[in-house]
Amino acid sequence: MKKVKCAPAEAEAAVSLPFCATAMDSRRAHAKSLFAVTLGNGLEIYDFAVYSFFSVIIGHLFFPTDSDSASLLLAVATFGVGFFMRPLGSLVLGHYADKHGRKAALTLIMALMALMALGVALVAFAPTYEQVGMLAPVLLVCGRLLQGFSAGGEVGAATSWLMEAGGKSQRGVRVSWQMASQGGAALLGAAMGALLTHSLSHDALYSWGWRIPFIVGLAIMPVGIYIRRHLNETHTPSAVHAEGTPAARLWREHRRTMLLGILLVMKSTTTFYIIVYYMPAYMVHTLHMPEGTSYWISLMAATLTLVVPFFAGKLADRLPSRKPLLLGCGIGSLLLVWPIFASLHHGAPFALTIALISLDQILANITAVAFFLLILEAFPRPVRASGMALIYAIGVTLFGGFAQFNVTWLLNVTGDAMAPAWYLLLSAVVSLSALLAWREQPVLSDD
């Protein structure tokens, strides 16, 4: 949006001041809309984040076994279960966004947050295994499934709205709000984890302290529902667009794009869920580092995910193509994987580890913004929300949601503390191969 310069002359005041006030009101309304759209995604990511940060405790309380490793494995498996509902949510809600408009879908998703609130409540107030036996993990799984469904359709509708809400020249900046909301959610979750770990005793943390972050998330939800009521519509379906369902059209016309897009998600989602979310559990359980120290990496990574996307969006808006940016960042991130985990494993100075992870997270966030733009611009408006939602939901479910389970299993089977590095290297190779095969579309006009 262009900056409006107000004329100071008294003769022009009567005309310029109302005009400037209108422009300022418009900017405020646009900023409020951006916040409203991304808050829902942030809330959903927050609840996934705090579950991940407290997975070691949840494993002990809900999946007690003779082995700490087995308890953690079951806990992160339950984390992954929540992702099973994401593709279904993306199919239903992405279809709704393409058929009835972005605003209608985002409003519906916020209404469905009542389901998510129920899921969060089940996690926050669920009795432990010691109290009710097998009913405890059953309630936990039900809560995760409800959370996963509402999260599934959010990304497609929200990122499509962000892309379409203004001119082509600032698409990257608008879409960057999506990643920034994830960073803000992860930062809040990591901060809650660090604060509770430092301020509460071990017994208090295991008894009731771990429930506090979930209760906080539950309390924020009504705010999100309230502020999303007033959004501008960015997509009005027409009769021409109504032929066939978006899912059928995606399968008929965009199968190759869908497959490559899902593979492109692999590296970014595994990096996010392992480096940001799984790192505290890995450092405590595998490397036997202090719990307080482990949260510093997640705090730093989440802070970068909150800040860097805005600069990444500006960079993407200045470049004519997304693919070279993705390729350069992808290769750089691949080269950093081994040094990061080697520094942790061999006890290198913590400042060096933080520096390596910081650089990797900067590259990862630039990649994420460029990825969203690449995928959104690959689909025409009538199927854009469905295409984005399905690619992201399926990719995150297959590769992100179960990344922690897969890495924990690899650690148990191989006994190799470098197993997360091998997993991330494989993910990087797969995603880079998909990127090389990707046929980039010209940047669409302000359709």
C-alpha positions as CSV (number, residue, x, y, z in Angstrom):
1,M,0.0,0.0,0.0
2,K,1.4,3.4,-1.0
3,K,2.2,5.9,1.7
4,V,0.0,8.9,1.7
5,K,1.6,12.3,2.2
6,C,-0.7,14.9,3.8
7,A,-0.5,18.5,2.6
8,P,0.3,20.9,5.5
9,A,-1.1,24.0,3.9
10,E,-4.2,25.4,5.6
11,A,-6.0,25.9,2.2
12,E,-5.6,22.1,1.6
13,A,-6.4,21.0,5.1
14,A,-10.1,20.6,4.6
15,V,-9.4,18.2,1.8
16,S,-6.2,16.5,2.8
17,L,-7.1,15.7,6.5
18,P,-10.2,13.6,5.7
19,F,-8.3,11.8,2.9
20,C,-5.4,11.0,5.2
21,A,-7.6,9.9,8.0
22,T,-9.4,7.5,5.6
23,A,-6.0,6.2,4.4
24,M,-4.9,5.6,8.0
25,D,-8.2,3.9,8.8
26,S,-7.7,1.7,5.8
27,R,-4.2,0.7,6.9
28,R,-5.4,-0.1,10.4
29,A,-8.2,-2.2,9.0
30,H,-5.8,-4.1,6.8
31,A,-3.4,-4.7,9.6
32,K,-6.2,-5.9,11.8
33,S,-7.3,-8.3,9.1
34,L,-3.8,-9.7,8.7
35,F,-3.6,-10.3,12.4
36,A,-7.1,-11.9,12.5
37,V,-6.2,-14.3,9.6
38,T,-2.9,-15.4,11.1
39,L,-4.0,-15.6,14.8
40,G,-6.0,-18.7,14.1
41,N,-3.1,-20.5,12.6
42,G,-0.9,-19.3,15.5
43,L,-3.3,-20.7,18.1
44,E,-3.3,-24.0,16.4
45,I,0.5,-24.1,16.1
46,Y,0.8,-23.1,19.7
47,D,-1.1,-26.1,21.0
48,F,1.0,-28.4,18.8
49,A,4.1,-26.7,20.1
50,V,3.4,-27.0,23.8
51,Y,2.5,-30.6,23.4
52,S,5.9,-31.2,21.7
53,F,7.8,-29.2,24.4
54,F,6.2,-31.2,27.2
55,S,6.4,-34.6,25.4
56,V,8.8,-36.1,27.9
57,I,6.5,-35.3,30.8
58,I,3.4,-36.4,28.9
59,G,5.2,-39.7,28.1
60,H,5.8,-40.4,31.8
61,L,2.3,-39.4,32.8
62,F,0.2,-41.0,30.1
63,F,2.4,-43.8,28.8
64,P,4.3,-45.2,31.7
65,T,6.6,-48.1,30.8
66,D,9.7,-49.7,32.1
67,S,11.7,-47.7,29.6
68,D,11.9,-43.9,29.3
69,S,12.5,-44.3,25.6
70,A,9.4,-46.3,25.1
71,S,7.3,-43.7,27.0
72,L,8.7,-40.9,24.9
73,L,8.1,-42.9,21.7
74,L,4.4,-43.3,22.6
75,A,4.1,-39.6,23.5
76,V,5.5,-38.4,20.1
77,A,3.4,-41.0,18.3
78,T,0.3,-39.4,19.9
79,F,1.7,-36.1,18.7
80,G,1.8,-37.5,15.2
81,V,-1.8,-38.9,15.5
82,G,-3.1,-35.4,15.5
83,F,-1.8,-35.0,12.0
84,F,-3.9,-37.8,10.6
85,M,-6.9,-35.6,10.6
86,R,-5.2,-32.7,8.8
87,P,-5.6,-34.1,5.3
88,L,-9.3,-34.6,5.9
89,G,-9.6,-31.1,7.4
90,S,-7.7,-29.7,4.4
91,L,-10.0,-31.6,1.9
92,V,-13.2,-30.4,3.5
93,L,-12.2,-26.9,4.4
94,G,-10.1,-26.2,1.3
95,H,-13.1,-27.2,-0.8
96,Y,-15.3,-24.9,1.2
97,A,-12.8,-22.0,0.7
98,D,-12.8,-22.5,-3.0
99,K,-16.5,-22.9,-3.4
100,H,-17.8,-20.3,-0.9
101,G,-14.9,-17.9,-0.5
102,R,-11.9,-17.3,1.8
103,K,-13.8,-15.3,4.4
104,A,-16.5,-17.9,4.7
105,A,-14.0,-20.6,5.2
106,L,-11.9,-18.7,7.8
107,T,-15.1,-17.8,9.7
108,L,-16.2,-21.5,9.6
109,I,-12.7,-22.6,10.8
110,M,-12.9,-20.2,13.7
111,A,-16.4,-21.7,14.5
112,L,-14.8,-25.1,14.4
113,M,-12.3,-23.9,16.9
114,A,-14.9,-25.0,19.4
115,L,-13.9,-28.5,18.4
116,M,-10.3,-27.6,18.8
117,A,-11.0,-26.0,22.2
118,L,-12.6,-29.3,23.2
119,G,-9.4,-31.1,22.0
120,V,-7.2,-28.7,24.0
121,A,-9.4,-29.1,27.0
122,L,-9.1,-32.9,26.8
123,V,-5.3,-32.6,26.8
124,A,-5.3,-29.8,29.5
125,F,-7.6,-31.6,32.0
126,A,-7.1,-35.3,31.1
127,P,-6.5,-37.5,34.1
128,T,-3.2,-39.4,34.0
129,Y,-2.6,-43.1,33.5
130,E,-2.1,-43.5,37.2
131,Q,-5.6,-42.1,37.9
132,V,-7.8,-43.8,35.2
133,G,-5.6,-46.3,33.4
134,M,-6.0,-46.8,29.7
135,L,-8.7,-44.1,29.5
136,A,-6.0,-41.5,29.9
137,P,-4.2,-42.1,26.6
138,V,-7.5,-42.6,24.8
139,L,-8.6,-39.1,25.9
140,L,-5.3,-37.7,24.8
141,V,-5.6,-39.3,21.4
142,C,-9.2,-37.9,21.0
143,G,-8.0,-34.5,21.9
144,R,-5.2,-34.6,19.3
145,L,-7.6,-35.8,16.5
146,L,-10.0,-32.9,17.1
147,Q,-7.1,-30.4,17.1
148,G,-5.8,-31.9,13.8
149,F,-9.0,-31.6,11.9
150,S,-9.5,-27.9,12.5
151,A,-5.8,-27.2,11.8
152,G,-6.0,-29.0,8.4
153,G,-8.0,-26.4,6.5
154,E,-6.5,-23.3,8.1
155,V,-3.3,-23.0,6.0
156,G,-5.0,-23.2,2.6
157,A,-7.7,-20.6,3.3
158,A,-5.4,-18.3,5.3
159,T,-2.5,-18.2,2.9
160,S,-4.8,-17.8,-0.1
161,W,-6.4,-14.9,1.6
162,L,-3.0,-13.3,2.4
163,M,-1.9,-13.7,-1.2
164,E,-5.1,-12.3,-2.7
165,A,-5.7,-9.4,-0.2
166,G,-3.5,-6.9,-2.1
167,G,-1.3,-6.2,-5.1
168,K,1.3,-8.6,-6.6
169,S,4.2,-6.4,-5.5
170,Q,3.7,-7.2,-1.7
171,R,2.6,-10.8,-1.8
172,G,5.7,-12.0,-0.1
173,V,5.2,-9.6,2.8
174,R,1.6,-10.6,3.3
175,V,2.3,-14.3,3.1
176,S,5.2,-13.9,5.5
177,W,2.6,-13.3,8.2
178,Q,1.7,-17.0,8.0
179,M,5.2,-18.1,9.0
180,A,5.6,-15.3,11.6
181,S,2.4,-16.5,13.3
182,Q,4.0,-19.9,13.7
183,G,7.1,-18.4,15.1
184,G,5.1,-16.3,17.6
185,A,3.2,-19.4,18.6
186,A,6.4,-21.5,19.0
187,L,8.1,-18.6,20.9
188,L,5.2,-18.4,23.4
189,G,5.2,-22.2,23.8
190,A,9.0,-22.3,24.3
191,A,8.9,-19.4,26.7
192,M,6.2,-21.0,28.8
193,G,8.3,-24.2,28.9
194,A,11.4,-22.4,29.9
195,L,9.6,-20.3,32.5
196,L,7.8,-23.3,34.1
197,T,10.9,-25.4,34.0
198,H,13.0,-22.8,35.8
199,S,10.3,-21.7,38.3
200,L,8.6,-24.9,39.4
201,S,10.0,-27.9,41.2
202,H,10.2,-31.2,39.4
203,D,7.2,-32.6,41.4
204,A,5.1,-29.5,40.7
205,L,5.9,-29.5,37.0
206,Y,4.9,-33.1,36.7
207,S,1.9,-32.7,38.9
208,W,0.1,-29.7,37.4
209,G,2.6,-27.2,35.9
210,W,2.7,-28.9,32.5
211,R,-1.1,-28.2,32.1
212,I,-0.7,-24.4,32.3
213,P,0.3,-23.8,28.7
214,F,-2.7,-25.7,27.4
215,I,-5.0,-23.8,29.6
216,V,-3.5,-20.5,28.4
217,G,-4.1,-21.6,24.8
218,L,-7.7,-22.4,25.7
219,A,-8.2,-19.0,27.2
220,I,-6.9,-17.2,24.0
221,M,-9.3,-18.9,21.6
222,P,-12.3,-16.7,22.2
223,V,-10.2,-13.7,21.2
224,G,-9.4,-15.3,17.8
225,I,-13.1,-16.1,17.2
226,Y,-14.1,-12.5,18.0
227,I,-11.6,-10.6,15.9
228,R,-12.1,-12.8,12.7
229,R,-15.7,-11.7,12.3
230,H,-14.9,-8.8,10.0
231,L,-12.8,-9.7,7.0
232,N,-12.9,-8.6,3.3
233,E,-13.7,-11.4,0.8
234,T,-10.8,-12.0,-1.7
235,H,-12.5,-14.8,-3.8
236,T,-16.0,-14.8,-5.1
237,P,-16.7,-18.1,-7.0
238,S,-18.4,-17.9,-10.3
239,A,-20.5,-20.3,-12.3
240,V,-17.5,-21.0,-14.5
241,H,-15.4,-22.0,-11.5
242,A,-18.2,-24.3,-10.2
243,E,-17.6,-27.1,-12.6
244,G,-16.5,-30.1,-10.6
245,T,-15.1,-30.2,-7.1
246,P,-11.7,-28.5,-6.5
247,A,-10.3,-31.8,-5.4
248,A,-11.4,-33.5,-8.7
249,R,-9.9,-30.7,-10.7
250,L,-6.6,-30.9,-8.8
251,W,-6.4,-34.6,-9.5
252,R,-7.3,-34.1,-13.2
253,E,-5.1,-31.0,-14.0
254,H,-2.5,-30.6,-11.3
255,R,-1.4,-34.1,-10.2
256,R,2.3,-33.5,-10.9
257,T,2.3,-30.2,-9.1
258,M,0.6,-31.8,-6.1
259,L,3.1,-34.6,-5.8
260,L,6.2,-32.4,-6.2
261,G,4.7,-29.9,-3.8
262,I,4.2,-32.6,-1.1
263,L,7.9,-33.6,-1.5
264,L,9.0,-30.0,-1.3
265,V,7.4,-29.7,2.1
266,M,9.5,-32.5,3.5
267,K,12.7,-30.6,4.3
268,S,11.1,-27.5,5.7
269,T,8.6,-29.4,7.9
270,T,11.1,-31.9,9.3
271,T,13.5,-29.0,10.1
272,F,10.8,-27.1,11.9
273,Y,9.5,-30.0,14.0
274,I,12.9,-31.4,14.9
275,I,15.0,-28.2,15.4
276,V,12.2,-26.1,17.0
277,Y,10.0,-28.6,18.7
278,Y,11.9,-31.8,19.3
279,M,15.2,-30.3,20.3
280,P,14.4,-30.0,24.0
281,A,13.4,-33.6,24.3
282,Y,16.4,-34.7,22.2
283,M,18.9,-32.7,24.3
284,V,17.4,-33.9,27.6
285,H,16.6,-37.5,26.8
286,T,19.5,-38.4,24.4
287,L,22.3,-36.0,25.3
288,H,21.3,-35.7,29.0
289,M,21.6,-31.9,29.0
290,P,19.8,-29.7,31.5
291,E,16.1,-29.0,30.7
292,G,16.6,-25.3,31.1
293,T,19.5,-25.2,28.6
294,S,17.6,-27.2,26.1
295,Y,14.8,-24.5,25.8
296,W,17.3,-21.8,24.7
297,I,17.6,-23.4,21.2
298,S,13.9,-23.5,20.8
299,L,13.5,-19.9,22.0
300,M,16.1,-18.7,19.6
301,A,14.7,-20.7,16.7
302,A,11.2,-19.5,17.4
303,T,12.3,-15.9,17.7
304,L,13.9,-16.1,14.3
305,T,10.7,-17.6,12.9
306,L,8.8,-14.7,14.2
307,V,11.2,-12.0,12.8
308,V,12.9,-13.3,9.7
309,P,9.8,-14.0,7.5
310,F,9.0,-10.3,7.1
311,F,12.5,-9.7,5.7
312,A,12.2,-12.9,3.6
313,G,8.9,-11.6,2.2
314,K,10.5,-8.3,1.2
315,L,13.3,-10.2,-0.5
316,A,10.9,-12.5,-2.3
317,D,8.9,-9.5,-3.6
318,R,12.1,-8.0,-5.2
319,L,13.0,-11.2,-7.1
320,P,11.3,-12.3,-10.3
321,S,11.5,-16.0,-9.5
322,R,11.0,-18.2,-6.4
323,K,13.0,-21.3,-7.5
324,P,16.6,-19.9,-7.4
325,L,15.9,-18.6,-3.9
326,L,14.6,-21.9,-2.7
327,L,17.5,-23.8,-4.3
328,G,20.2,-21.6,-2.7
329,C,18.7,-21.8,0.7
330,G,18.1,-25.5,0.4
331,I,21.7,-26.3,-0.4
332,G,22.9,-24.0,2.4
333,S,20.6,-25.7,4.9
334,L,21.8,-29.1,3.8
335,L,25.4,-28.2,4.4
336,L,24.6,-27.1,8.0
337,V,22.7,-30.2,9.2
338,W,25.8,-32.3,10.1
339,P,27.7,-29.5,11.8
340,I,24.7,-28.7,14.0
341,F,24.3,-32.1,15.5
342,A,28.0,-32.8,15.6
343,S,28.5,-29.7,17.7
344,L,25.8,-30.9,20.1
345,H,27.0,-34.5,20.2
346,H,30.7,-33.6,20.8
347,G,30.1,-30.9,23.3
348,A,31.2,-27.9,21.3
349,P,30.8,-24.5,22.8
350,F,27.1,-23.8,23.1
351,A,27.6,-20.4,21.4
352,L,28.8,-22.2,18.3
353,T,25.7,-24.5,18.3
354,I,23.4,-21.5,18.7
355,A,25.2,-19.7,15.8
356,L,24.9,-22.7,13.5
357,I,21.2,-23.3,14.3
358,S,20.5,-19.5,13.9
359,L,22.0,-19.5,10.4
360,D,20.0,-22.7,9.5
361,Q,16.8,-21.1,10.8
362,I,17.3,-17.9,8.8
363,L,17.7,-20.0,5.7
364,A,14.7,-22.2,6.7
365,N,12.4,-19.2,7.1
366,I,13.4,-17.6,3.8
367,T,12.7,-21.0,2.3
368,A,9.3,-21.2,3.9
369,V,8.1,-17.9,2.6
370,A,9.3,-18.6,-0.9
371,F,7.7,-22.1,-0.8
372,F,4.3,-20.7,0.1
373,L,4.5,-18.2,-2.8
374,L,5.7,-20.9,-5.2
375,I,2.8,-23.2,-4.3
376,L,0.1,-20.5,-4.3
377,E,1.2,-19.2,-7.7
378,A,1.1,-22.6,-9.2
379,F,-2.7,-22.9,-8.8
380,P,-5.4,-20.8,-10.4
381,R,-7.7,-19.0,-7.9
382,P,-10.7,-21.5,-8.1
383,V,-8.5,-24.4,-6.7
384,R,-5.8,-22.4,-4.9
385,A,-7.0,-22.9,-1.3
386,S,-7.6,-26.6,-1.9
387,G,-4.2,-27.1,-3.5
388,M,-2.3,-25.3,-0.8
389,A,-4.2,-27.0,2.0
390,L,-3.8,-30.5,0.6
391,I,-0.1,-30.1,-0.2
392,Y,0.7,-28.7,3.2
393,A,-1.5,-31.0,5.2
394,I,-0.3,-34.2,3.5
395,G,3.3,-33.1,3.5
396,V,3.3,-32.1,7.2
397,T,1.4,-35.2,8.1
398,L,3.7,-37.6,6.3
399,F,7.0,-35.9,7.1
400,G,6.5,-33.4,9.9
401,G,4.0,-34.9,12.3
402,F,5.9,-38.1,12.5
403,A,9.4,-36.7,12.3
404,Q,9.7,-36.8,16.1
405,F,8.5,-40.4,16.2
406,N,10.8,-41.5,13.3
407,V,13.8,-39.8,14.9
408,T,13.1,-41.3,18.3
409,W,12.7,-44.7,16.8
410,L,15.9,-44.4,14.9
411,L,17.7,-43.3,18.1
412,N,16.4,-46.4,19.9
413,V,17.2,-48.8,17.1
414,T,20.6,-47.5,16.1
415,G,21.8,-46.0,19.4
416,D,23.4,-43.3,17.2
417,A,22.9,-39.8,18.6
418,M,23.4,-38.4,15.0
419,A,20.3,-40.1,13.8
420,P,18.3,-36.8,13.5
421,A,21.1,-35.5,11.2
422,W,20.7,-38.5,8.9
423,Y,16.9,-38.0,8.8
424,L,17.2,-34.3,8.0
425,L,19.9,-35.0,5.3
426,L,17.5,-37.5,3.6
427,S,14.7,-34.9,3.8
428,A,16.9,-32.2,2.2
429,V,17.9,-34.5,-0.7
430,V,14.3,-35.5,-1.4
431,S,13.1,-31.8,-1.4
432,L,15.9,-30.6,-3.5
433,S,15.2,-33.3,-6.1
434,A,11.6,-32.3,-6.2
435,L,12.6,-28.6,-6.6
436,L,14.9,-29.4,-9.5
437,A,11.9,-31.2,-11.2
438,W,9.5,-28.3,-10.5
439,R,8.3,-26.3,-13.5
440,E,7.9,-22.8,-12.1
441,Q,4.9,-20.9,-13.3
442,P,5.2,-17.2,-14.2
443,V,4.1,-15.0,-11.3
444,L,0.3,-14.7,-11.8
445,S,-1.2,-11.2,-12.2
446,D,-3.5,-9.8,-9.4
447,D,-6.2,-12.3,-10.5
